[in-house]
Amino acid sequence: AQISARLCRLLREEVTEQLAIGSPALTALAADWRKLLFPNATDAEFADGHAQAVTFGLLMARAREIQLSLGLDRVARQLGQTNSLIGSALRLLTDEAESQATLQTSLGTLVRVLDAVDWLTISKGHPDAWLYFYENFLGVYDNELRKQTGSYYTPAQVVEAMVRLVDEALRSPHRFNLQAGLASPQVTVADPAVGTGTFLLGVLSRIATTIEADEGPGAVPGAISAAIRRLIGFELQLGPFAVAQLRLLAELTERIGSAPTTPLRMFVTDTLSNPYESEEWI
């Protein structure tokens, strides 16, 4: 996390420098970024988004054992097959040879270093190795940004307790009277600041436990597949969003027995922004 953070900061600084001198490749990319994601993003915010998207895109690729030496275009294509948004973002930001050449120092270093990452060795087989990765990353990358965005993640034990309390409230005959709790088809869960996905993972775990107890383990894959449509996550930062997607896809694949066919309802957006921004822009 610390090594990745310093390399990401180097990339952000180089993007900022290129924007300041009016680099055509980066200026065009910034315009596309604003249209696609954040209409009011400043150059500094674009540089931050660019650096985080590329860094975590490459980290996600290595977590999936994709070799970065294949070339960034091929890496983005392979990543896009299983992780659509971060793969698309990586492809958008690294597609043009001109933009790659402009950022040769930082981007080249980032690729060479991260290509040496063996995630299975680093994680030691623990799926929760990603849990606090972004919080540690952000503390080195930009601690002030961590404070501004409130990027402090809830411990797993607290998440588990909160999910259980919500489940009990949903089951209560004096409140919602839904016997299946969070596993009920009537329940939709929206996390407005999904972070690295711990709350949604907690909800999936609770649903699996409920269905297994009520209907047996054979009913769990079908219930989890159906629950995908009822889980929604919003996240402002591309780093934790990428981690959340990776963790949720891994959890769903394990629970269902194969990669989910239903796309995750997860979005990179500012939950507190104007919901009519795109219509007004048009």
N, C-alpha and C positions, 0 to 999 in steps of 0.2 A: 504493500500500500504506500509506504514512504517513497520507494524508488519510483513507482508509477506517478505519484503526486508531483515529484520534482520534474519529471520529464513532461508531464502535462502542463506544468507552469511554464516551462521553457517554450512549449508549443504555443501557449496562449500569448506569451510575450512576443513571439515572432509574428503571429497573426496580427497583433496590435500594431507592431512596427510597420507591417506591410500595408495595413489599412491607412495608417498615418501618412504614408508616402503615396497613397492612391493606387496601389497595385490593382490593375484591371481584373485579374482573376479573383482576388479576394473580395473586391468591391461588388462584383457580380454575385458571388456566393452569398455575401451578406444580404443583398437585396432579395435573393431567392429564399433565404432563411426567414426573413421577416414576413414574406408573403405566406410561407408554409406554416410557420409556427408562432412567432412572436412579433406582431406588427409594429410594436413600439420599442423593440430591442435597440439599445445603443450599440455603438461599435464595441465597447467594452463587454457588453453582455453577449454579443455575437462571438467575440473572441473566446470568451469563457465557454459558451455552448459548443463552439467548434472544437476546442481543445478537449473538453470532457467527452463529447460524442466520439471523437476519433480514438481517444485513449481507451474508453470502455468498450468501444467496438472491437478494438484489437484484443483487449483482455477477454471479451466474450468469445472471440475466435479461438484464442489459445485454450480457453476452458473447454471448447468443443474439439480441441486437437487439430485445428486448421493451421497449417504452416503459413506464416506471414511472408516467407520468401517466395511464395507463389505469385506475389504481386497484389497490390491493394484492391484492384478491380475484381480479381478472382476471389479474394478473401471476402469482399462485400457481397458478391453473388452467392457464395456458399453460405454465408451467415444469414442472408436474406431468406434462405429456404426454411429456416426454423425460427428466425427471430426478426420478423419483418421490419419493424420500425428502426431498430438500431442498425440493421444491415443496410436499410435504405439511406439512413443518415450518413453512414460511413461511405456509401457509394457516392452520394451527392457531394460530400466534402472532399473526396479524394479522386473523383472520376477523371478530372481534367489533368493532363500531364503538366499543363502550365502552373496549376495551383500546387501540384506536388513539387515541381522544380522551385517554386517560390519559397516553399517551406522546407527545403532540402535538409538544412542543418537539424532542426528539431524533429521533423517527421522521420527523417532517415535514422536518427539516433533512437527514437521511440520504437520503430519497427525492429531494429537490430537487437535492442535490449529485450523487448517483450517476446521476441521470437524464441528466446532462450527459456521462457517460462514453461514449466511443466506443472500444470494445475493439480494433477492427481498427487504429485509429490508434495506440493505446498499445502494442499488441503488435508493431507494424511487420511483421505477417505471420509472426512466429516462434511456432510452436505451443508452444515451451518457455518462453514468457514467464511462464506460471503456476508454473514449476518451484520458484522460491525465493520466490514471492509471500508465502506464509503465514509463512515464517521472518522475512522483513522486516516483515510486518504485526505479528507477535507481539512483535517487539523493541520496537515503539512502543506497542502496545496494552497489554501486560503482560509485561515482561521476566522478572519473577519466575515467572509462569505458564509461560513458555517453559522455564525451568530445571526447574521441578517436573514438567513433562510430557515433558521430553527432546525438545523440538521443534527438533531440529537435523538437517537432511536430508542424506543421503548424496549426494556429487557424482555426476553421471551417469557419469563415467568409472569410478568405483569400482563403481557398480552394474553397469555393462557387464562389468567383469572378474569380479565375483562370479557373475553369471548364467552367464558362459561357463564358469567353473570347475565350477559345479553341473552344467551340461550335459555337460561332459567326464566328470565322476564318474558320471553316469547311463549314459553310453555305455560306460564301462570294462568289459571282459569280466571283470575281477577283482572288480568291485563289483556293479553292477546289470544290466549287459549289455543295456541298452535302446538299440537301434541309433538310434532317433530322438531320444534324449535327452529334453529338455523337451517335444518335440512328440509323445512317446509317449502314447497314450490311458490308459496305466496310471499316469501321473504327475498328481498333484493338488498345486497350490501354494497354501499358506496364508500370508499375510503378517499377523502379529499386530498390527503397528503400521504401517498402510499409508501414513500420511502423505499426501503429494500423489500417490501412485500410481506412483512412479518404478520400483520393483522389478517390479511387475506389467506395466508398459509394457515394461520390459527383457525380460521373459519372452515377451511377445507378439512382440516384435521378433525374438527368437531363434527362436521357432517358425516365423515367417514365412520367415526366412532358410533354415532347415533344409528346410522343405517346398518352397520355390522351387528349392533346389539339387537335391533328390532327385526331385521330381515335376513341376517346372515352375511358372511363375507362375499358371497357371490353377487350380492346386490350392490356392492360398493362402487364398482366401475361405472355402472349405468347412472347411479345417483351423482357421482362426481362429474361425469360428462354433462349431465343436465344442469348442474350447479354453475358451470362455467358461464352460462348466459346471465346468471344472476349476481355475478361479482364484477364490480366496476372499480377501477383505480385511476386516480389523477396524480401526476407528479410534475413538479416544475423543473427539476434538475435531471439531465440526461444520464448522469452517472448512476444514481440509485435506481432510476427507471430501468436501466439495462440490467442491473443486478436483480431487481424484482422480477422482470420478465424471465431471466435465466432460472431463478429459483422456482417460480411458479410453473414454468414449463417442465422442469425436472420433477417436481412434485406430482403434477398431473400425469406425466408419463409413467411414473412409478405406480400411482393409484389406479390408472386405467389399464395399464399394461402395454400402451403404445402412445405415440405422440397424439395429442388431441387434434381433432379435425375442426373443431369450433374455434375461431380466433378469440384470443383474450380481449376483453373490453378494458384495455388499459391505454391511457392517453397522456402524452406530454403536453401539459397546458398549465396555465396559472388559474387555479380554482377560483381565485378572487377577482379575475379580470372580467371585462365586459363580455357577456355571452353572445352579443350581437356584432362583435368586432368584424367578422368576416363579411357579413351582409353589408355593414356600413362601408367597408373598404371597397366592395364591388360597386 
